[in-house]
Amino acid sequence: MSDNQFIQLEANLYRVKKDNDYFHSKYSLLSLDPNSYNRWLAETLLPGTRLIIQPKIIGVAIVLSYEGGHLVKAISKSGLEKKQAIMKNKNVPIQLQIKKNIEIRGVLYGPNLDGVSSEPLAINFSTKINQMEEALKFCAFQILNSNQNQYQSLKELQKLGFEVPETEFTKFKSEVDLYVQLWREGELFAKYPTDGIVLKVNSKKLQKQLGGNLNCSKWSYAIRK
């Protein structure tokens, strides 16, 4: 399913069932800005803005919710509760060494697979748990209810025992095309099944200033093949 198709389905769901878990979660799974990334860089960001560059991993987006250190909910991008299935995955911590409530966004994917194999494997994980618990990994890339910047959030996620994506950093807009070229040539993020790379503003303060809506984050951008 394309991002545009998902956005349309999301809008239809909101019209008919606003009380779905997907919307009642404090944080929705935002899609990425579909406009030209060069225009995004030029018109949205000031010179010297620190950018994080990560793989756009093909799989199933999941939000994990922890209360008092315990996993209490796992919601998929389609709004389905997947806690019982996700608890079988060995790299998803069931308990955290912190007591504060925390919500973590990430993606369930098949490591060392191409996108054609990774996505259906992840989509069907809740129906074939025994075969898939060894084959799938959860990669965490954002703490939703946090005022930390992206880099700090990644460090905290690592301390909590989560896998985080390989990440590059730059303050120079001119370097973005180099990272795009390296990814397209298979020299960057090669261990993941990807269909692009993602640019993110590191600063939490600037993220809030840029904002977004139900469908689109204005502080992140996906570059695809």
C-alpha positions, 0 to 999 in steps of 0.5 A: 500500500502506498503512503497516499493510499494509507492516508486516504484509508486513515481519513476514512477511518477517522470519519466513521470511527473516531474512537479507534485506538489508533486515534485515541492513542495520544500520538498517531503514526504520522506519514512523511511529507510527500513534497520535493525534499530539496524544496523542504530543505530550502524553504523549511530549514535554516542553514546549520539545522542538524539533520538525522539520516536514517533508513526507511525500513520496510515492515510494520509500524508499531507503537509500544506503550509502557506504564510503570515499566511494563508493556501494556499495549502495542498498536499497529499502524492499522490501529490493531492491538498486537501486544500478545504477538509482539511479546513473543519477539525476543528483542522487544523488552517486556519490562523496562528499568524505568517507572515513568510511562513511555511510548515508543515508535518503531518498525517490525521487520525481517533483517537481511531480507529485501522489502518484498519478503520483509513486509508480508512477514511482518504483517502476518507476524500475529498469525504465525508467531512460532515461525516468526519470533526468530525471523523478525526484529523490532527497531525503535526510532522515536520516544513519542512522549519525550522532550528530548531531541532525536539523538538523545532519544536514540541513546535512551532507547539503547540504554533501555535495551532496544535496537535503534537504526543506524544513523548519520548526522549532518548540518550541511544541506549539500551533503544530503544528496551524497547520502542519497547516492550512497544509499542508492548504491548500497553503501548505506543502510545495506543491512535493512530492507529499505525503500528510501531514507528518512531525514529528520530535524534533530531539535525537539524545539524546532520539531514543535515549531515546524509542527504537522497534522494527522497525516504529515510530519513537517520535521521529517521527510522520506526520500525514495527510489 
